[in-house]
Amino acid sequence: MSRSARSCVVAGAFLFAFIGAGTAETVKLGRPALPEEIKAWDIDVRPDGLGLPEGKGSVSQGEALFQSNCAACHGEFGEGAGRWPVLAGGQGTLKSERPEKTIGSFWPNTSTVYDYVHRAMPFGAAQTLQPDEVYAIVAYLLYLNDVVPDDYVLSKENFPTVQLPNEANFYDDDRETTEKAFWNANPCMKQCKPKVEITSHAAVLDVTPDAGKDGDKPTGGVE
């Protein structure tokens, strides 16, 4: 028997065994997740505070933690360093040509802040902060955005009472009712317009690099 024929026989036997196992009542792969394993993944926090751990943290504690864990990227006062995200300020800019989408100007709920800090920060060392440290950092971020005073202590108990300025402008997705009349069952897929026109440039969003010293064209954006 040739090597290729032998390989086919082996592959066929493996496929038959796999199909036979799939038709049984159970595949018998893996095991039920342990409670501590589920707990390690179940870390989301709802706006009403469900999912929060016990703990608390003050604005002053958060300032010290922010400077040592966050300021290198986000600036000492949340103003952003380089092109890292800006976290504070931006109120009143959402309708402008260049909106500043910060915690105080755009984010919907305090739970969004806590969940993200807990889940993904500090950059490169995610989920290393203890609950009290996360509460403190969130308290400091709220203070930077003029949401709480400088002596505020954020805790599991008072967490649901904190409201971000832009919370009221978020609503459930209602496109199925408000936009359904505009849906087209047969959308145009080609030659829909006599010509294509550029209506905006990436430079407006500050993502197009400046031209080089020798007049070279930018390497990104819309031309």
For each residue, the residues with C-beta under 8 A, 3 or more apart:
1: 5 6 9
2: 5 6
3: 6 7
4: 7 8
5: 1 2 8 9
6: 1 2 3 9 10
7: 3 4 10 11
8: 4 5 11 12
9: 1 5 6 12 13
10: 6 7 13 14
11: 7 8 14 15
12: 8 9 15 16
13: 9 10 16 17
14: 10 11 17 18
15: 11 12 18 19
16: 12 13 19 20
17: 13 14 20 21
18: 14 15 21 22
19: 15 16 22 23
20: 16 17 23 24
21: 17 18 24 27 28
22: 18 19 27
23: 19 20
24: 20 21 27 28
25:
26:
27: 21 22 24
28: 21 24
29:
30:
31:
32:
33: 37 38
34: 37 38
35: 38 39
36: 39 40
37: 33 34 40 41
38: 33 34 35 41 42
39: 35 36 42
40: 36 37 43
41: 37 38
42: 38 39 51
43: 40 51 115 118 119 127
44: 51 115
45: 49 50 51 52 111 114 115 118
46: 49 50 51 111
47: 108 109 110 111 160
48: 160
49: 45 46 52 111 156 159 160
50: 45 46
51: 42 43 44 45 46
52: 45 49 55 114 156 159
53: 131 156
54: 131 156
55: 52 130 131 132 134 135 155 156
56: 132 135 153 154 155 156
57: 61 62 132 133 134 135 136 137 138 139 153 154 155
58: 61 62 136 139 151 152 153 154
59: 62 63 136 139 140 142 143 148 149 150 151 152 153
60: 63 64 150 151
61: 57 58 64 65 132 133 136 139 140
62: 57 58 59 65 66 135 136 137 138 139 140 141 143
63: 59 60 66 67 140
64: 60 61 67 68
65: 61 62 68 69 70 129 133 136 137 140
66: 62 63 69 70 71 74 137 140 141
67: 63 64 70 71 76
68: 64 65 71
69: 65 66 121 122 129 137
70: 65 66 67 73 74 121 122 137
71: 66 67 68 74 75 76 81
72: 81
73: 70 80 81 84 85 123
74: 66 70 71 78 79 80 81 84 85 86 87
75: 71 78 79 80 81 84 86
76: 67 71 79
77: 88 144
78: 74 75 86 87 88 89 102 103 141 144 145
79: 74 75 76 86 88 89
80: 73 74 75 83 84 85 86 87
81: 71 72 73 74 75 84
82:
83: 80
84: 73 74 75 80 81
85: 73 74 80
86: 74 75 78 79 80 89 90 100 102
87: 74 78 80 102 103 141 144 145
88: 77 78 79 102 103 104 141 144 145
89: 78 79 86 100 102 104 105 145
90: 86 93 94 99 100 101 102 104 105 106
91: 104 105 165
92: 96 105
93: 90 96 98 99 100 105
94: 90 99 101 105 106 166
95: 99
96: 92 93 99
97: 204
98: 93 204 205 206
99: 90 93 94 95 96 105 106
100: 86 89 90 93 105 106
101: 90 94 105 106 107
102: 78 86 87 88 89 90 105 106 107 145
103: 78 87 88 106 107 113 141 142 144 145 164
104: 88 89 90 91 107 144 145 146 147 164 165 166
105: 89 90 91 92 93 94 99 100 101 102 145 165 166
106: 90 94 99 100 101 102 103 166
107: 101 102 103 104 112 113 164 166
108: 47 112 164 166 167 170
109: 47 112 113 164 167
110: 47 113 114 138 142 159 162 163 164
111: 45 46 47 49 114 115 159
112: 107 108 109 115 116
113: 103 107 109 110 116 117 138 141 142
114: 45 52 110 111 117 118 134 135 138 159
115: 43 44 45 111 112 118 119
116: 112 113 119 120 121
117: 113 114 120 121 129 134 137 138 141
118: 43 45 114 115 121 127 129 131 134
119: 43 115 116 126 127
120: 116 117 123 126
121: 69 70 116 117 118 126 129 137
122: 69 70 125 126 128 129
123: 73 120 126
124:
125: 122 128
126: 119 120 121 122 123
127: 43 118 119
128: 122 125
129: 65 69 117 118 121 122 133 134 137
130: 55 133 134
131: 53 54 55 118 134 135
132: 55 56 57 61 135 136
133: 57 61 65 129 130 136 137
134: 55 57 114 117 118 129 130 131 137 138
135: 55 56 57 62 114 131 132 138 139 154 155
136: 57 58 59 61 62 65 132 133 139 140 154
137: 57 62 65 66 69 70 117 121 129 133 134 140 141
138: 57 62 110 113 114 117 134 135 141 142 154
139: 57 58 59 61 62 135 136 142 143 148 152 153 154
140: 59 61 62 63 65 66 136 137 143 144
141: 62 66 78 87 88 103 113 117 137 138 144 145
142: 59 103 110 113 138 139 145 147 148 152 154 162
143: 59 62 139 140 146 147 148 149 150 152
144: 77 78 87 88 103 104 140 141
145: 78 87 88 89 102 103 104 105 141 142 164 165
146: 104 143
147: 104 142 143 162 163 164 165
148: 59 139 142 143 152 154 162
149: 59 143 152
150: 59 60 143
151: 58 59 60
152: 58 59 139 142 143 148 149
153: 56 57 58 59 139 158
154: 56 57 58 135 136 138 139 142 148 158 159 162
155: 55 56 57 135 158 159
156: 49 52 53 54 55 56 159
157:
158: 153 154 155 161 162
159: 49 52 110 111 114 154 155 156 162
160: 47 48 49
161: 158
162: 110 142 147 148 154 158 159
163: 110 147 167
164: 103 104 107 108 109 110 145 147 167
165: 91 104 105 145 147
166: 94 104 105 106 107 108 169 170
167: 108 109 163 164 170
168:
169: 166
170: 108 166 167
171: 174
172:
173: 176
174: 171 177 178
175: 178 179 180
176: 173 179 180
177: 174 180
178: 174 175
179: 175 176 182 183
180: 175 176 177 183
181:
182: 179
183: 179 180
184: 187 188
185:
186:
187: 184
188: 184 191 192
189: 192
190:
191: 188
192: 188 189
193: 196
194:
195:
196: 193
197:
198: 201 222
199:
200: 204 222
201: 198 204 208 221 222
202: 205 207 208 220 221 222
203: 206 207 208 218 221
204: 97 98 200 201
205: 98 202 208
206: 98 203
207: 202 203 220 221
208: 201 202 203 205 218 220 221 222
209: 218 219 220 221
210: 218
211: 215 216 217 218
212: 215 216
213:
214:
215: 211 212
216: 211 212
217: 211 223
218: 203 208 209 210 211 221
219: 209
220: 202 207 208 209
221: 201 202 203 207 208 209 218
222: 198 200 201 202 208
223: 217
